[in-house]
Amino acid sequence: MFRAGARPPEPDSPPRAAAAEALPPGGSVLDVGCGGGAAALALVPPAGELTGVDPSAELLEAFAADAAAAGVAHSEVCGSWPAVAGQVPPADVVVCAHVAYNVADIEPFLVALGDHARRRVVLELTTRHPLCATAPLWRRFWGIERPSGPTADDLIAVLGELGVDAEVARGSRPSRRDRTDPAQVAMVRRQLCLPAEREPEVAVALAGLPDQPVETVAAWWDPARPD
Ligand SMILES: C[S@@+](CC[C@H](N)C(=O)[O-])C[C@H]1O[C@@H](n2cnc3c(N)ncnc32)[C@H](O)[C@@H]1O
């Protein structure tokens, strides 16, 4: 699901535009939590050099294969940010798409992003934690109310506390998720802590959720240049 090819290109999306604006021709991009590398690969060109960081060796292999196919120089670092940040050289632009909600200790994560950007850091995330969308399923299967956050505004507030006055662009796009895809149904069933035999019920419940557009937020800032 996180292969770059699974995401249609969005050349005019605010996060891509913010990153491209700061990139010199042939410049370098560090993609933290790259998955299949959709955010970095969307920047080729003008980017001429990509580094992907992710704890998933399998996704890094996909990233490397797609970067090679795009004819761009690439390197990969397997591990969690910021634990592996010391092994990663700075880049002109650091991108981090749809990762922040996975990060419990967000402050050192954000500081290390800034420490690795010569020109700009661009974060991309949904307005709310993606799992908020399945709150009705928790209610239905377990009678449990799930939280309605965290939100992108929480992250922007954290940046403010770190002294970062980020520029912010808000947008909206159709959901990319095919809720009838068996892989999607299986993932949601596992997230709901239900056994495999409940999958047909999950499929029905998932298909019944309203097909709402996804609200997105891009936040970017230009940190002081690292030496
Ligand atoms: C939702 S996927 C997004 C992948 C890709 N950035 C994209 O937009 O298609 C989140 C990715 O972040 C990675 N990830 C989660 N926590 C991370 C961390 N602390 N450091 C680096 N990568 C992380 C996961 O392994 C996964 O590949």
The ligand as an ORCA input file, in Angstrom:
! r2SCAN-3c Opt
* xyz 0 1
  C       2.000      5.818      6.337
  S       3.589      5.320      5.808
  C       4.024      6.694      4.738
  C       5.087      6.301      3.752
  C       5.507      7.427      2.795
  N       6.140      8.538      3.495
  C       4.333      7.922      1.974
  O       3.892      9.054      2.195
  O       3.843      7.143      1.133
  C       4.551      5.644      7.282
  C       6.002      5.165      7.122
  O       6.764      5.712      8.204
  C       7.645      4.718      8.669
  N       7.992      5.112     10.054
  C       7.206      5.082     11.136
  N       7.851      5.570     12.220
  C       9.098      5.945     11.773
  C      10.242      6.516     12.404
  N      10.272      6.814     13.710
  N      11.337      6.736     11.655
  C      11.339      6.443     10.334
  N      10.278      5.912      9.693
  C       9.177      5.658     10.401
  C       6.884      3.426      8.497
  O       7.743      2.299      8.450
  C       6.163      3.662      7.166
  O       6.932      3.243      6.058
*
